[in-house]
């Protein structure tokens, strides 16, 4: 199977991109809403990408409930 990530046309029921890293680590992501209420939620699109300096990245698309 050839998987073109640019077009994401794979013909499968579920997006194979979300299964590339298994098991996916779960991080606790905190945010503060416009109304000042704090939110803490588990999120799986994050990872550590560098040691010196320490970098943790979060990837997201679309609006989230925060």
HELIX and SHEET records of a PDB file:
HELIX    1   1 UNK A   16  UNK A   19  5                                   4    
SHEET    1   A 2 UNK A  27  UNK A  32  0                                        
SHEET    2   A 2 UNK A  38  UNK A  43 -1                                        
SHEET    1   B 2 UNK A  46  UNK A  50  0                                        
SHEET    2   B 2 UNK A  55  UNK A  58 -1                                        
END                                                                             
